[in-house]
Amino acid sequence: MGLFTDSLEKATANTFQGTRAAAGTLNISQRTVERYLTGQIKRPRPELAARLTEEVRRRWQPRVRSRARYKAATTGGITIETRARFGFTAAPGSTDDASIRLITQHLPPHYAARLLDAHTAGATDRQLQDLTAEGLQEIYFKDRGQRAPSLQVAFTDIDYIELDF
């Protein structure tokens, strides 16, 4: 998967995770799964450790996930933290040199809804990146239309991105 898809999945998965379905899928006891996750068993076999992580993430309760996404899209919005290169095209005389920036910005619910809808519809990582760039451009760089009306932002060379509801 891509950076944005993984980050959206992680943001949703951080709400709640269940262990019963993962244990059944892996043919081990639920208690063993819980011991691995809490660190009581320190060294799971590498192959099993990777499967444990993936199965727990994939199979946690879908209604909790759905509620978290609905809340982000309707009232809560989404917070983006990223370190990436941002470049600009603006009026003559202004600087358009791209630079690495660390940005933490809360985007309102309508941007969260667009991002989540696109993800659900199977958007590519590039499409999700473009939607995020648009949100950051309007909210962070243009300050909700208060400044730089002709500014266009390029969002590239992403070092990392974390999303949170």
Phi and psi restraints in degrees (value plus and minus 20) as a CYANA .aco file:
   2 GLY   PHI    -115.8   -75.8
   2 GLY   PSI     154.6   194.6
   3 LEU   PHI     -76.8   -36.8
   3 LEU   PSI     -68.2   -28.2
   4 PHE   PHI     -90.5   -50.5
   4 PHE   PSI     -63.1   -23.1
   5 THR   PHI     -81.3   -41.3
   5 THR   PSI     -66.0   -26.0
   6 ASP   PHI     -81.5   -41.5
   6 ASP   PSI     -61.7   -21.7
   7 SER   PHI     -88.3   -48.3
   7 SER   PSI     -59.2   -19.2
   8 LEU   PHI     -84.2   -44.2
   8 LEU   PSI     -61.8   -21.8
   9 GLU   PHI     -83.1   -43.1
   9 GLU   PSI     -61.4   -21.4
  10 LYS   PHI     -86.5   -46.5
  10 LYS   PSI     -62.6   -22.6
  11 ALA   PHI     -80.7   -40.7
  11 ALA   PSI     -60.4   -20.4
  12 THR   PHI     -91.2   -51.2
  12 THR   PSI     -61.5   -21.5
  13 ALA   PHI     -88.7   -48.7
  13 ALA   PSI     -43.1    -3.1
  14 ASN   PHI     -88.9   -48.9
  14 ASN   PSI     -28.8    11.2
  15 THR   PHI     -91.7   -51.7
  15 THR   PSI     -66.2   -26.2
  16 PHE   PHI    -187.7  -147.7
  16 PHE   PSI     124.8   164.8
  17 GLN   PHI    -153.8  -113.8
  17 GLN   PSI     120.0   160.0
  18 GLY   PHI    -128.7   -88.7
  18 GLY   PSI     137.9   177.9
  19 THR   PHI    -135.4   -95.4
  19 THR   PSI     -38.8     1.2
  20 ARG   PHI     -81.8   -41.8
  20 ARG   PSI     -69.1   -29.1
  21 ALA   PHI     -83.9   -43.9
  21 ALA   PSI     -58.6   -18.6
  22 ALA   PHI     -84.0   -44.0
  22 ALA   PSI     -62.1   -22.1
  23 ALA   PHI     -81.6   -41.6
  23 ALA   PSI     -64.3   -24.3
  24 GLY   PHI     -82.3   -42.3
  24 GLY   PSI     -62.2   -22.2
  25 THR   PHI     -85.1   -45.1
  25 THR   PSI     -56.8   -16.8
  26 LEU   PHI    -109.1   -69.1
  26 LEU   PSI     -23.1    16.9
  27 ASN   PHI      38.5    78.5
  27 ASN   PSI      21.0    61.0
  28 ILE   PHI    -152.0  -112.0
  28 ILE   PSI     148.2   188.2
  29 SER   PHI     -94.8   -54.8
  29 SER   PSI     134.2   174.2
  30 GLN   PHI     -81.5   -41.5
  30 GLN   PSI     -58.9   -18.9
  31 ARG   PHI     -82.5   -42.5
  31 ARG   PSI     -57.8   -17.8
  32 THR   PHI     -83.0   -43.0
  32 THR   PSI     -61.7   -21.7
  33 VAL   PHI     -79.7   -39.7
  33 VAL   PSI     -66.6   -26.6
  34 GLU   PHI     -83.2   -43.2
  34 GLU   PSI     -58.2   -18.2
  35 ARG   PHI     -84.6   -44.6
  35 ARG   PSI     -60.3   -20.3
  36 TYR   PHI     -82.7   -42.7
  36 TYR   PSI     -65.7   -25.7
  37 LEU   PHI     -87.9   -47.9
  37 LEU   PSI     -53.2   -13.2
  38 THR   PHI    -107.7   -67.7
  38 THR   PSI     -27.1    12.9
  39 GLY   PHI      68.2   108.2
  39 GLY   PSI     -13.7    26.3
  40 GLN   PHI     -85.6   -45.6
  40 GLN   PSI     -55.6   -15.6
  41 ILE   PHI    -120.2   -80.2
  41 ILE   PSI      93.6   133.6
  42 LYS   PHI     -99.2   -59.2
  42 LYS   PSI     -53.2   -13.2
  43 ARG   PHI    -150.3  -110.3
  43 ARG   PSI      58.8    98.8
  44 PRO   PHI     -88.0   -48.0
  44 PRO   PSI     134.3   174.3
  45 ARG   PHI     -75.2   -35.2
  45 ARG   PSI     118.0   158.0
  46 PRO   PHI     -74.7   -34.7
  46 PRO   PSI     -62.0   -22.0
  47 GLU   PHI     -85.5   -45.5
  47 GLU   PSI     -61.6   -21.6
  48 LEU   PHI     -89.6   -49.6
  48 LEU   PSI     -58.2   -18.2
  49 ALA   PHI     -80.4   -40.4
  49 ALA   PSI     -62.9   -22.9
  50 ALA   PHI     -85.8   -45.8
  50 ALA   PSI     -62.5   -22.5
  51 ARG   PHI     -85.3   -45.3
  51 ARG   PSI     -60.0   -20.0
  52 LEU   PHI     -77.7   -37.7
  52 LEU   PSI     -70.9   -30.9
  53 THR   PHI     -78.8   -38.8
  53 THR   PSI     -67.3   -27.3
  54 GLU   PHI     -86.0   -46.0
  54 GLU   PSI     -63.5   -23.5
  55 GLU   PHI     -88.3   -48.3
  55 GLU   PSI     -59.9   -19.9
  56 VAL   PHI     -83.9   -43.9
  56 VAL   PSI     -63.5   -23.5
  57 ARG   PHI     -82.7   -42.7
  57 ARG   PSI     -60.9   -20.9
  58 ARG   PHI     -93.4   -53.4
  58 ARG   PSI     -51.5   -11.5
  59 ARG   PHI    -129.4   -89.4
  59 ARG   PSI      -7.1    32.9
  60 TRP   PHI     -89.6   -49.6
  60 TRP   PSI     148.9   188.9
  61 GLN   PHI     -80.9   -40.9
  61 GLN   PSI     100.7   140.7
  62 PRO   PHI     -88.6   -48.6
  62 PRO   PSI     -49.7    -9.7
  63 ARG   PHI     -88.9   -48.9
  63 ARG   PSI     -57.3   -17.3
  64 VAL   PHI     -83.8   -43.8
  64 VAL   PSI     -63.2   -23.2
  65 ARG   PHI     -80.9   -40.9
  65 ARG   PSI     -65.1   -25.1
  66 SER   PHI     -83.5   -43.5
  66 SER   PSI     -62.6   -22.6
  67 ARG   PHI     -83.7   -43.7
  67 ARG   PSI     -61.5   -21.5
  68 ALA   PHI     -82.9   -42.9
  68 ALA   PSI     -62.4   -22.4
  69 ARG   PHI     -87.4   -47.4
  69 ARG   PSI     -61.0   -21.0
  70 TYR   PHI     -82.1   -42.1
  70 TYR   PSI     -64.3   -24.3
  71 LYS   PHI     -82.5   -42.5
  71 LYS   PSI     -63.2   -23.2
  72 ALA   PHI     -82.2   -42.2
  72 ALA   PSI     -58.9   -18.9
  73 ALA   PHI     -99.3   -59.3
  73 ALA   PSI     -39.5     0.5
  74 THR   PHI    -131.3   -91.3
  74 THR   PSI     -56.9   -16.9
  75 THR   PHI    -153.4  -113.4
  75 THR   PSI     -52.2   -12.2
  76 GLY   PHI    -110.7   -70.7
  76 GLY   PSI     -53.5   -13.5
  77 GLY   PHI      59.2    99.2
  77 GLY   PSI    -187.1  -147.1
  78 ILE   PHI    -160.9  -120.9
  78 ILE   PSI     120.8   160.8
  79 THR   PHI    -125.0   -85.0
  79 THR   PSI     112.2   152.2
  80 ILE   PHI    -136.3   -96.3
  80 ILE   PSI     109.1   149.1
  81 GLU   PHI    -140.9  -100.9
  81 GLU   PSI     106.2   146.2
  82 THR   PHI    -167.9  -127.9
  82 THR   PSI     131.8   171.8
  83 ARG   PHI    -142.0  -102.0
  83 ARG   PSI      96.8   136.8
  84 ALA   PHI    -176.7  -136.7
  84 ALA   PSI     154.6   194.6
  85 ARG   PHI    -113.9   -73.9
  85 ARG   PSI     108.2   148.2
  86 PHE   PHI    -138.3   -98.3
  86 PHE   PSI     106.2   146.2
  87 GLY   PHI    -139.9   -99.9
  87 GLY   PSI     144.2   184.2
  88 PHE   PHI    -158.2  -118.2
  88 PHE   PSI     129.4   169.4
  89 THR   PHI    -141.6  -101.6
  89 THR   PSI     105.0   145.0
  90 ALA   PHI    -167.4  -127.4
  90 ALA   PSI    -188.5  -148.5
  91 ALA   PHI     -80.9   -40.9
  91 ALA   PSI     131.0   171.0
  92 PRO   PHI     -76.1   -36.1
  92 PRO   PSI     123.2   163.2
  93 GLY   PHI      75.1   115.1
  93 GLY   PSI     -34.0     6.0
  94 SER   PHI    -114.6   -74.6
  94 SER   PSI     138.7   178.7
  95 THR   PHI    -100.2   -60.2
  95 THR   PSI     117.8   157.8
  96 ASP   PHI    -144.0  -104.0
  96 ASP   PSI      -2.4    37.6
  97 ASP   PHI     -87.2   -47.2
  97 ASP   PSI     106.9   146.9
  98 ALA   PHI     -92.1   -52.1
  98 ALA   PSI     124.6   164.6
  99 SER   PHI    -166.5  -126.5
  99 SER   PSI     135.5   175.5
 100 ILE   PHI     -96.8   -56.8
 100 ILE   PSI     110.8   150.8
 101 ARG   PHI    -152.7  -112.7
 101 ARG   PSI     127.3   167.3
 102 LEU   PHI    -122.5   -82.5
 102 LEU   PSI      97.7   137.7
 103 ILE   PHI    -146.4  -106.4
 103 ILE   PSI     112.1   152.1
 104 THR   PHI    -140.2  -100.2
 104 THR   PSI      97.6   137.6
 105 GLN   PHI    -161.4  -121.4
 105 GLN   PSI     115.0   155.0
 106 HIS   PHI    -109.0   -69.0
 106 HIS   PSI     107.8   147.8
 107 LEU   PHI    -123.5   -83.5
 107 LEU   PSI     120.6   160.6
 108 PRO   PHI     -86.4   -46.4
 108 PRO   PSI     147.0   187.0
 109 PRO   PHI     -74.0   -34.0
 109 PRO   PSI     -55.6   -15.6
 110 HIS   PHI     -86.5   -46.5
 110 HIS   PSI     -51.2   -11.2
 111 TYR   PHI     -93.5   -53.5
 111 TYR   PSI     -59.2   -19.2
 112 ALA   PHI     -81.2   -41.2
 112 ALA   PSI     -62.7   -22.7
 113 ALA   PHI     -82.2   -42.2
 113 ALA   PSI     -63.6   -23.6
 114 ARG   PHI     -83.5   -43.5
 114 ARG   PSI     -62.5   -22.5
 115 LEU   PHI     -85.5   -45.5
 115 LEU   PSI     -66.0   -26.0
 116 LEU   PHI     -88.7   -48.7
 116 LEU   PSI     -58.9   -18.9
 117 ASP   PHI     -83.1   -43.1
 117 ASP   PSI     -62.8   -22.8
 118 ALA   PHI     -84.4   -44.4
 118 ALA   PSI     -61.1   -21.1
 119 HIS   PHI     -82.5   -42.5
 119 HIS   PSI     -65.4   -25.4
 120 THR   PHI     -82.8   -42.8
 120 THR   PSI     -55.5   -15.5
 121 ALA   PHI     -98.3   -58.3
 121 ALA   PSI     -22.4    17.6
 122 GLY   PHI      70.5   110.5
 122 GLY   PSI       6.8    46.8
 123 ALA   PHI     -80.9   -40.9
 123 ALA   PSI     130.2   170.2
 124 THR   PHI     -95.4   -55.4
 124 THR   PSI     145.6   185.6
 125 ASP   PHI     -80.9   -40.9
 125 ASP   PSI     -56.7   -16.7
 126 ARG   PHI     -83.4   -43.4
 126 ARG   PSI     -61.5   -21.5
 127 GLN   PHI     -85.4   -45.4
 127 GLN   PSI     -60.5   -20.5
 128 LEU   PHI     -85.7   -45.7
 128 LEU   PSI     -57.7   -17.7
 129 GLN   PHI     -83.4   -43.4
 129 GLN   PSI     -62.4   -22.4
 130 ASP   PHI     -84.2   -44.2
 130 ASP   PSI     -60.7   -20.7
 131 LEU   PHI     -83.8   -43.8
 131 LEU   PSI     -61.1   -21.1
 132 THR   PHI     -85.3   -45.3
 132 THR   PSI     -62.3   -22.3
 133 ALA   PHI     -80.0   -40.0
 133 ALA   PSI     -61.1   -21.1
 134 GLU   PHI     -82.7   -42.7
 134 GLU   PSI     -64.0   -24.0
 135 GLY   PHI     -83.0   -43.0
 135 GLY   PSI     -66.1   -26.1
 136 LEU   PHI     -84.6   -44.6
 136 LEU   PSI     -57.9   -17.9
 137 GLN   PHI     -79.8   -39.8
 137 GLN   PSI     -68.5   -28.5
 138 GLU   PHI     -94.2   -54.2
 138 GLU   PSI     -61.4   -21.4
 139 ILE   PHI    -107.3   -67.3
 139 ILE   PSI     -67.4   -27.4
 140 TYR   PHI    -104.5   -64.5
 140 TYR   PSI     -75.1   -35.1
 141 PHE   PHI    -100.6   -60.6
 141 PHE   PSI     -59.3   -19.3
 142 LYS   PHI    -113.7   -73.7
 142 LYS   PSI     -23.2    16.8
 143 ASP   PHI      31.2    71.2
 143 ASP   PSI      32.6    72.6
 144 ARG   PHI      37.9    77.9
 144 ARG   PSI      18.2    58.2
 145 GLY   PHI      67.2   107.2
 145 GLY   PSI     -14.5    25.5
 146 GLN   PHI     -98.9   -58.9
 146 GLN   PSI     -41.1    -1.1
 147 ARG   PHI    -169.7  -129.7
 147 ARG   PSI     144.2   184.2
 148 ALA   PHI      26.0    66.0
 148 ALA   PSI      42.6    82.6
 149 PRO   PHI     -82.4   -42.4
 149 PRO   PSI     -48.1    -8.1
 150 SER   PHI    -115.8   -75.8
 150 SER   PSI     -16.2    23.8
 151 LEU   PHI     -85.3   -45.3
 151 LEU   PSI     113.1   153.1
 152 GLN   PHI    -141.5  -101.5
 152 GLN   PSI     111.6   151.6
 153 VAL   PHI    -128.2   -88.2
 153 VAL   PSI     114.2   154.2
 154 ALA   PHI    -124.0   -84.0
 154 ALA   PSI     108.2   148.2
 155 PHE   PHI    -136.0   -96.0
 155 PHE   PSI      81.3   121.3
 156 THR   PHI    -156.7  -116.7
 156 THR   PSI     158.8   198.8
 157 ASP   PHI      26.4    66.4
 157 ASP   PSI      34.6    74.6
 158 ILE   PHI     -92.2   -52.2
 158 ILE   PSI      99.5   139.5
 159 ASP   PHI     -98.9   -58.9
 159 ASP   PSI     -67.8   -27.8
 160 TYR   PHI    -177.6  -137.6
 160 TYR   PSI     140.6   180.6
 161 ILE   PHI    -167.2  -127.2
 161 ILE   PSI     114.7   154.7
 162 GLU   PHI    -146.5  -106.5
 162 GLU   PSI     113.6   153.6
 163 LEU   PHI    -136.2   -96.2
 163 LEU   PSI     125.7   165.7
 164 ASP   PHI    -165.7  -125.7
 164 ASP   PSI     122.5   162.5
